[in-house]
Amino acid sequence: MAATRLKKEELHASVSDPVLDTMNFLNGITHRYPEAVSFAPGRPYDGFFDTEQIFSHIRRYLSHLEGNGASAAEIRDALFQYGPTSGRIRELIADSLRKDENIDVAPEAIVVTVGCQEAMFLTLRAVLSAPEDVLLVSSPCYVGITGAARVLGFEPAPVQERPDGFHCADLETVLAAERARGRRPRAFYVVPDHANPSGNTMSLDERHALVALAAREDILILEDSPYRLVSPGPQEPTLKSLDRAQRVVHLGSYSKTLFPGARVGFAVADQPVVDQEGNTGLLADEITKIKSMITVNTSPLGQAAVAGMLLAADGRTSDLNTETAAYYGSAMRAILQELDSAFAASDREDAGVRWNEPSGGFFLTVDVPFRADNAALVRSAEEYGVIWTPMSYFYPRDGGDHSLRLSVSYLSNEEIVEGVARLARFIREESRRAR
């Protein structure tokens, strides 16, 4: 009997989407050239992790439960059983959001998810219901949101960022264009702080304008801002803290701030939902229903570890990240200094090489005069021992062909110095070939 062979064209179209292949390709390059300096991973620096701390975090949470009157059986249940779909630690998350971000919501408005990626997926599944519904995204944008939308069968509509970042006027233009096509804009996804991949930060004026625009145009804002508390210096207020009309769904994660391996994220979804009988609930309730059919619940062990970390800082994750933010700030300054040294101001203009100067986060972008595609990436890794990410990965439609993303989060200063030296040699040689 012949073995089963499935036809790819009969599977969902998303499995053939190039977006779903980009990270696999990048991971393959990284494994093929282990000696290369890699500016590709947007992952936290390993030096801040201590294995023994995991047990301390969990014990602290168990002591917290005991102190609140939980029985031995209830404490055992909190670690070993599935637990509520909406999450076990919503009260602690709500307390932390108030203290860190001035976001004041009831615990019932929070859904604890398997990382922020699940929060994105569940929220999109809840709010995109008809074929004419459309998600708008600030472009370039994180590939996780475009991939999630396409897996669900929706093509995102890009709102192009300018060199200095997002402008509300551009969103208004795209909203009008989409409605003229007979489509119904439902939500706009944006990373307002130190964005992945551009590194741009939205101004305070644009934040106020965006929240007002969402109310005026009857759309939701999906705010994803994982880099705020690992960036140095004062931060602009979150969109959710400015939200007075419940237009913002705040998508959060503890992967960058506390514990990537715990895979704990959350959605703050306090929007009222009214059914046909006039009963009112919260969008969080609807998201929870969908989650019950996807992952059932978020790991109680992961939640316990994160809860212990929150308790250690009395909910102030910003206090836990003082050293972390200083480290990443130093790494960003280091790479900008090395780029300045490698490309004198007069040379940059002639060579057509430019970069932005983010105030925090993990990422910056470099414009180059040649096509920064997968073939160029392979040459860079193989011949020069340096890896980066093509910016074209992050554009829902065309764009980014002559730009690359650099991440500084995973490297020491010594690796940054060596990596920029290799990158500069590669850029000069590719530029020479392109002339």
FIFIDREN-135043 format. One record per residue (C-alpha): residue in three letters; x, z, y. Coordinates in steps of 0.1 Angstrom, whole numbers, padded with zeros to 4 digits, always signed. Each point is the difference from the previous one (the first is absolute). Layout:
<sites>
ALAXZY/...
</sites>
This chain:
<sites>
MET+0000+0000+0000/ALA+0014-0010+0034/ALA+0008+0028+0024/THR-0023+0003+0030/ARG+0012-0019+0031/LEU-0019+0006+0033/LYS-0001-0027+0027/LYS+0012+0013+0033/GLU-0024-0022+0019/GLU-0028+0019-0017/LEU+0012+0034+0012/HIS-0008+0013+0035/ALA+0016-0021+0027/SER+0018+0031+0014/VAL+0025-0001-0030/SER+0013-0033+0013/ASP+0003+0012+0036/PRO+0036-0002+0012/VAL-0005+0034+0018/LEU-0002+0017-0034/ASP+0034-0016-0010/THR+0020+0010+0030/MET+0009+0035-0009/ASN+0008-0010-0036/PHE+0024-0026+0013/LEU+0016+0025+0023/ASN+0004+0026-0027/GLY+0015-0027-0023/ILE+0026-0008+0026/THR+0009+0036+0005/HIS+0005+0005-0038/ARG+0020-0032-0003/TYR+0024+0010+0027/PRO+0004+0038-0003/GLU+0032+0001+0020/ALA-0016-0016+0031/VAL-0010+0021+0030/SER-0037-0002+0001/PHE-0020+0002+0032/ALA-0032-0008-0020/PRO-0015+0033-0013/GLY-0024+0018+0023/ARG+0004+0032-0021/PRO+0011+0035+0012/TYR+0036+0011-0002/ASP+0007+0018-0033/GLY+0023+0026+0015/PHE-0030+0021+0012/PHE-0014+0006-0035/ASP+0009+0030-0023/THR-0015+0000-0035/GLU-0004+0037-0001/GLN-0022+0000+0031/ILE-0028-0016-0020/PHE-0005+0032-0020/SER+0001+0021+0031/HIS-0026-0021+0017/ILE-0024+0002-0030/ARG+0005+0038-0004/ARG-0007+0004+0037/TYR-0033-0018-0004/LEU-0009+0020-0030/SER+0007+0032+0019/HIS-0022-0013+0028/LEU-0029-0005-0025/GLU+0005+0035-0014/GLY+0001+0015+0035/ASN-0034-0017+0007/GLY-0015+0016-0030/ALA+0003-0027-0027/SER-0001+0013-0036/ALA+0027-0009-0025/ALA-0024-0025-0016/GLU-0007-0016+0034/ILE+0038-0002+0008/ARG+0006-0016-0034/ASP-0028-0025+0006/ALA+0015-0009+0034/LEU+0031-0013-0017/PHE-0012-0013-0034/GLN-0034-0015+0006/TYR-0012-0031+0018/GLY-0015+0018+0030/PRO-0024-0014+0026/THR+0003-0037+0007/SER+0003+0007+0038/GLY+0030+0023-0005/ARG+0009+0036-0004/ILE+0020+0005+0032/ARG-0022-0014+0027/GLU-0001+0033+0019/LEU+0038+0001+0002/ILE+0001-0036+0011/ALA-0026+0005+0027/ASP+0019+0031+0013/SER+0032-0021+0001/LEU-0016-0029+0019/ARG-0013+0024+0026/LYS+0034+0016+0005/ASP+0022-0031-0002/GLU-0022-0028+0013/ASN-0028+0016+0020/ILE-0024-0016-0024/ASP-0030+0024-0004/VAL-0022-0009-0030/ALA-0018+0019-0027/PRO+0016+0001-0035/GLU-0031-0019-0012/ALA+0011-0030+0020/ILE+0033-0003-0020/VAL+0006-0018-0033/VAL+0033+0008-0018/THR+0013-0032-0015/VAL+0028-0013-0022/GLY+0023-0009+0029/CYS-0011-0017+0032/GLN-0003-0033-0020/GLU-0031+0013-0018/ALA-0014+0012+0032/MET+0003-0035+0014/PHE-0016-0016-0031/LEU-0029+0024-0002/THR-0008-0003+0037/LEU+0001-0038-0001/ARG-0023+0000-0030/ALA-0024+0023+0018/VAL-0002-0019+0033/LEU+0004-0037-0011/SER-0033-0009-0017/ALA-0010-0036+0007/PRO+0019-0033-0003/GLU-0001-0004+0038/ASP+0016+0034+0006/VAL+0036-0001+0014/LEU+0028+0024+0003/LEU+0023-0005+0030/VAL+0036+0010-0002/SER+0027+0004+0026/SER+0026-0026-0010/PRO+0026+0003-0013/CYS-0013+0028-0021/TYR+0006+0021-0031/VAL-0004-0022-0031/GLY-0020+0028-0018/ILE-0031-0006+0022/THR+0000-0038-0003/GLY+0006+0003-0037/ALA-0029+0025-0004/ALA-0023-0022+0020/ARG+0008-0031-0020/VAL-0004+0019-0033/LEU-0035+0008+0012/GLY-0006-0037+0009/PHE+0003+0002+0038/GLU+0024-0020+0021/PRO+0013+0021+0029/ALA-0001-0015+0035/PRO+0033+0006+0019/VAL+0002+0013+0036/GLN+0035-0010+0011/GLU+0022+0026+0015/ARG+0020-0009+0030/PRO+0038+0009+0002/ASP-0009+0033+0016/GLY-0028+0007-0025/PHE-0038+0000-0002/HIS-0022-0009+0029/CYS-0038+0005+0000/ALA-0006-0033+0017/ASP+0013-0018-0031/LEU-0024+0019-0022/GLU-0029-0009+0022/THR+0009-0037-0002/VAL+0001+0001-0038/LEU-0033+0020-0002/ALA-0017-0027+0020/ALA+0016-0028-0021/GLU-0011+0016-0033/ARG-0036+0005+0012/ALA-0001-0036+0012/ARG+0009-0010-0036/GLY-0030+0020-0013/ARG+0021+0029-0013/ARG-0007+0037+0005/PRO+0030+0020+0011/ARG-0002+0034-0016/ALA+0033+0018+0005/PHE+0034-0004+0016/TYR+0031+0013-0018/VAL+0030+0012+0021/VAL+0031+0021-0003/PRO+0002+0013+0036/ASP+0033+0019-0003/HIS+0034-0015-0010/ALA-0018-0027-0020/ASN+0010-0014-0033/PRO+0014-0026+0003/SER+0005-0006+0037/GLY+0010+0035+0011/ASN-0022-0003+0031/THR-0020+0029+0014/MET-0033-0004+0018/SER-0002+0013+0036/LEU-0023+0027+0011/ASP-0020-0023+0022/GLU-0005-0024-0029/ARG-0011+0029-0023/HIS-0027+0010+0024/ALA-0011-0037+0005/LEU-0001-0005-0038/VAL-0022+0030-0007/ALA-0024-0012+0028/LEU+0000-0035-0013/ALA-0009+0011-0035/ALA-0031+0018+0014/ARG-0009-0030+0022/GLU+0004-0026-0027/ASP-0014+0021-0029/ILE+0030+0000-0023/LEU+0020+0027-0018/ILE+0037+0006+0005/LEU+0021+0007-0031/GLU+0029+0020+0014/ASP+0031+0003-0023/SER+0028+0019+0015/PRO+0025+0015-0025/TYR+0031+0000+0022/ARG-0011+0022+0029/LEU+0012+0033-0014/VAL+0033-0013-0013/SER+0009-0015+0034/PRO+0019+0019+0027/GLY-0015+0011+0033/PRO-0035+0003+0013/GLN-0026-0024-0015/GLU-0030-0017+0016/PRO-0033+0014-0011/THR-0016-0014-0032/LEU-0029-0023+0005/LYS-0021+0024-0020/SER+0007+0028+0024/LEU-0013-0022+0028/ASP-0031-0010-0019/ARG-0032+0013+0014/ALA-0024-0025-0016/GLN+0012+0004-0036/ARG+0014-0035+0000/VAL+0034+0008-0016/VAL+0006+0005-0037/HIS+0034+0017-0002/LEU+0020-0010-0031/GLY+0027+0026-0008/SER+0028+0006-0024/TYR+0025+0027-0009/SER+0025-0025-0015/LYS+0022-0002+0031/THR-0004+0035+0013/LEU+0000+0022-0031/PHE+0002-0013-0036/PRO-0002-0037-0009/GLY-0002+0006-0037/ALA-0031+0022+0003/ARG-0020-0031+0010/VAL-0024+0019+0022/GLY-0017-0018+0029/PHE-0034+0004+0017/ALA-0027-0017+0020/VAL-0017+0017+0029/ALA-0034-0016+0001/ASP-0025+0020+0021/GLN-0022-0029+0008/PRO-0037+0007-0006/VAL-0017-0022-0026/VAL-0038-0002+0000/ASP-0019-0014-0030/GLN-0034-0018-0001/GLU-0019+0033-0004/GLY+0017+0014+0031/ASN+0023+0024-0018/THR+0034+0004+0017/GLY+0034+0006-0017/LEU+0036-0009+0008/LEU+0021-0030-0007/ALA+0023+0024-0019/ASP-0029+0005-0025/GLU-0003-0037-0006/ILE+0038-0004-0004/THR-0001+0029-0025/LYS-0026-0018-0021/ILE+0022-0030-0002/LYS+0031+0021-0009/SER-0019+0015-0029/MET+0000-0034-0016/ILE+0036-0008+0008/THR+0023+0029-0004/VAL-0025+0028-0007/ASN+0021+0025+0020/THR+0034+0005+0015/SER+0026+0018-0021/PRO-0006+0038+0003/LEU+0037+0006-0006/GLY+0009-0023+0029/GLN-0026+0016+0022/ALA+0014+0035-0009/ALA+0035-0010+0010/VAL-0011-0014+0033/ALA-0022+0030+0006/GLY+0029+0023-0005/MET+0021-0019+0025/LEU-0029+0002+0026/LEU-0003+0037-0006/ALA+0037+0005+0005/ALA-0003-0014+0035/ASP-0034+0015+0008/GLY-0013-0036+0000/ARG+0026-0013+0025/THR+0016-0029-0018/SER+0018-0008+0033/ASP+0020+0032-0005/LEU+0010-0010-0035/ASN+0012-0034+0014/THR+0022+0012+0028/GLU+0032-0008-0019/THR-0015-0031-0015/ALA-0011-0015+0033/ALA+0035+0007+0015/TYR+0016-0017-0030/TYR-0021-0031+0003/GLY+0004-0001+0038/SER+0038+0001-0005/ALA-0002-0028-0025/MET-0020-0022+0024/ARG+0025+0007+0028/ALA+0028-0008-0024/ILE-0013-0034-0010/LEU-0008-0010+0036/GLN+0035+0011+0010/GLU+0016-0021-0028/LEU-0021-0030+0009/ASP+0011+0003+0036/SER+0036+0002-0011/ALA-0003-0029-0025/PHE-0017-0024+0025/ALA+0012+0002+0036/ALA-0027-0006+0026/SER+0014-0034+0009/ASP+0003-0011-0037/ARG-0036+0010-0007/GLU-0014-0025+0025/ASP+0021-0028-0014/ALA-0006+0009-0036/GLY-0038+0005+0004/VAL+0002+0035-0015/ARG-0023+0027+0014/TRP-0014+0033-0012/ASN-0024+0026+0012/GLU+0008+0037+0006/PRO-0026+0023-0016/SER-0001+0036+0012/GLY-0006+0013-0036/GLY-0012-0009-0034/PHE+0018-0019-0028/PHE+0000-0036+0012/LEU+0013-0025+0025/THR-0002-0038+0001/VAL+0028-0025+0007/ASP-0007-0036+0011/VAL+0025-0026-0012/PRO+0004-0038+0006/PHE-0003-0009-0037/ARG-0028+0002-0026/ALA+0001+0035-0014/ASP-0017-0007-0033/ASN+0005+0009-0036/ALA+0028-0025-0005/ALA+0018+0015+0030/LEU-0005+0035-0014/VAL+0015-0010-0033/ARG+0031-0014+0018/SER+0003+0031+0021/ALA-0001+0023-0031/GLU+0022-0022-0021/GLU+0027-0011+0025/TYR+0000+0028+0026/GLY-0013+0030-0019/VAL-0028+0009+0024/ILE-0038+0000-0006/TRP-0029-0001+0025/THR-0036-0010+0000/PRO-0014-0033+0012/MET-0025+0006+0028/SER-0021-0028-0013/TYR-0012+0024-0027/PHE-0019+0019+0026/TYR-0020-0028+0016/PRO-0035-0006-0015/ARG+0003-0036+0011/ASP+0030-0019+0013/GLY+0027+0018+0019/GLY+0033+0019-0002/ASP+0020-0028-0014/HIS+0030+0007+0023/SER-0001+0038-0001/LEU+0011+0027-0024/ARG-0009+0037-0004/LEU+0026+0027-0003/SER-0008+0035-0013/VAL+0023+0029+0008/SER-0017+0028-0019/TYR+0018-0001-0032/LEU+0036-0005+0012/SER+0028+0023+0011/ASN+0017-0008+0034/GLU+0031-0012-0020/GLU-0022-0025-0019/ILE-0017-0011+0033/VAL+0034-0008+0015/GLU+0012-0020-0030/GLY-0034-0016-0005/VAL-0002-0013+0036/ALA+0036-0013-0002/ARG-0011-0021-0031/LEU-0032-0010+0016/ALA+0018-0012+0031/ARG+0023-0022-0021/PHE-0030-0015-0018/ILE-0020-0006+0032/ARG+0030-0018+0017/GLU+0006-0022-0030/GLU-0037-0009-0005/SER-0003-0007+0038/ARG+0030-0023-0003/ARG-0016-0019-0029/ALA-0033-0003+0019/ARG+0016-0018+0030/
</sites>
